[in-house]
Amino acid sequence: MWHQRADVVVVGTGVAGLVAALAAHRRGRKVVVLSKAADTATFYAQGGIAVVLPDTDDSIDAHVADTIAAGAGLCDADAVRSIVADGYRAVRELVDDGARFDEAEPGRWSLTREGGHSRRRIIHSGGDATGAEVQRALDHAGATLDIRRNHVALQILQSGGAVTGVQVLNEDGPGIVHAPSVVLATGGLGHLYSATTNPEGSTGDGIALALWAGVPISDVEFIQFHPTMLFDGHASGRRPLITEAVRGEGGILLDRQGNSITRGIHPMGDLAPRDVVAAAIDARLRETGDPCAYLDARAITDFDRRFPTVTAACRAAGIDPTSQPIPVVPGAHYSCGGVVTDVYGRTDLAGLFAAGEVARTGMHGANRLASNSLLEGLVVGGRAGRAAAQHANDAAPAHAELGDVETRVALPRNKLQRAMSTYASVVRDADGLQQLARELEAADPRDLDGRASFEDVALTTTACAVTAAALARNESRGCHHRSDFPDTDPALAHSQVFAAACC
Ligand SMILES: Cc1cc2nc3c(=O)[nH]c(=O)nc-3n(C[C@H](O)[C@H](O)[C@H](O)COP(=O)(O)OP(=O)(O)OC[C@H]3O[C@@H](n4cnc5c(N)ncnc54)[C@H](O)[C@@H]3O)c2cc1C
């Protein structure tokens, strides 16, 4: 067993992790950054970052109102305002770290619009390659950081109600990084499902790590399905996304017969919030038996220049988006819930912080508004890094010890993904969720002998939490749609919190 020491351990090298690590490092702390995978969701972000720019017709009030409307009664209004109001400052900091955004004219950023936004307020880069630019800039700024690749965080260690470090697995085997502050920035959980827009490392690790440490999680039933994941005949793994900005620029959603899918469903039509559009597509596909819907973007001028990433993904699948409609299906995309934190990333456990997609700050409620996640990662990542640095400064030196580890169980990954895709997808019902719970109960004990087995265990723990939360919410709200409870129940306008693994 190897041992190392740090003031702050950051788990994750996406937007939230690198911004947190840089913030703690710039406060003079010894920071160790762990990453298990080469890819991040951050790299794949397309549409952009929602931010209110000064000297425009936009306002913090308008962005807050749009975010809260999408969140369907579960946003924490103070958290939303705090994060939105800090957005422009955080974006300027990213620019100081080297990020560049597309300009409409020299000195003025080009703004696009996405579903649920009442204004054009999305800044973007390289057309539809915003995440790649954010990642490039942060990787470059983070070159001075101590980043350990192929290191998997297995367990948060604690003693006397405070964090003492992280148990880690690398090529030398298991070890411990002793530290008084740990920031979880582990991203999402898309690989609970057979097909997802998420990179291969998005296996819900942070939620599982929190639950095993007895730290509350919330709102995990709210998994956003992006309405337009490219349908290229492949049904598993990471699938390319067709950014919502394509609809923002005039792309329209049609069924195979050429009928609009969203007409009469919502006043914002194809730019309605994502859950509405995804559920409309799901319903139309069930009704017609068609395998996919179509996004007709042929009327958009200069499509390939404005959307080079989408164009490349379509062409790789043998589709020319400038001359034919793009086949699409809804795909698992974003976890609105996660580890409960305040807007500084603080969890219930002293010394444990969380930021980015793994965290539940109250910003997204029951449904995230498009392009609000990079914003949240930037703002809360920075705050969590500063808070973790401060905590490390104030806390006694940490000495971590491995306690007794409970037996961990896992379903084989394919089986778990099939069950989640069948029973806990865009639309759920009690019968299906109960069947899913029974399948999860059959999970067998699994040794944590490598990254894959750890991920299987994390996926199973996270799936159990999602299933329990989805079963307990007997209503439809935000991106949680129950066919047996199609209406929203005003009596259920509150978040559910879980503080222990249920399998
Ligand atoms: C295709 C796509 C397009 C998107 N487009 C947009 C957009 O336009 N605008 C927007 O705001 N949002 C968008 N999103 C969402 C947004 O990109 C993500 O929510 C955000 O980037 C998440 O950042 P993060 O730092 O929390 O996690 P990530 O960027 O996913 O990083 C997670 C990190 O944690 C590491 N990790 C995980 N578990 C462990 C472990 N156990 N041990 C060690 N390391 C671990 C991973 O290796 C990785 O380094 C998009 C997402 C996708 C998938």
The ligand as an ORCA input file, in Angstrom:
! r2SCAN-3c Opt
* xyz 0 1
  C     -21.836     15.664    -25.547
  C     -22.064     16.661    -24.443
  C     -22.344     17.973    -24.761
  C     -22.556     18.906    -23.751
  N     -22.759     20.215    -24.082
  C     -22.836     21.138    -23.092
  C     -22.897     22.524    -23.394
  O     -22.882     22.917    -24.539
  N     -22.971     23.395    -22.358
  C     -22.981     23.001    -21.053
  O     -23.046     23.844    -20.158
  N     -22.904     21.689    -20.746
  C     -22.820     20.762    -21.726
  N     -22.717     19.440    -21.404
  C     -22.613     19.064    -19.994
  C     -21.231     19.443    -19.464
  O     -20.284     19.216    -20.466
  C     -20.875     18.621    -18.255
  O     -21.915     18.631    -17.312
  C     -19.631     19.213    -17.589
  O     -18.598     19.364    -18.526
  C     -19.202     18.296    -16.467
  O     -17.973     18.767    -15.994
  P     -17.338     18.075    -14.732
  O     -16.054     18.789    -14.482
  O     -18.330     18.024    -13.658
  O     -17.094     16.546    -15.184
  P     -16.289     15.931    -16.423
  O     -15.887     16.970    -17.394
  O     -17.066     14.796    -16.933
  O     -14.980     15.363    -15.724
  C     -15.064     14.270    -14.834
  C     -13.663     13.870    -14.410
  O     -13.733     12.999    -13.293
  C     -12.848     11.901    -13.478
  N     -13.329     10.800    -12.650
  C     -14.592     10.309    -12.544
  N     -14.646      9.345    -11.607
  C     -13.389      9.212    -11.104
  C     -12.784      8.387    -10.121
  N     -13.483      7.482     -9.418
  N     -11.451      8.526     -9.880
  C     -10.724      9.417    -10.568
  N     -11.234     10.237    -11.516
  C     -12.554     10.134    -11.767
  C     -12.879     11.660    -14.977
  O     -11.750     10.922    -15.383
  C     -12.867     13.118    -15.461
  O     -11.538     13.599    -15.439
  C     -22.514     18.495    -22.395
  C     -22.236     17.173    -22.072
  C     -21.996     16.266    -23.085
  C     -21.683     14.845    -22.715
*
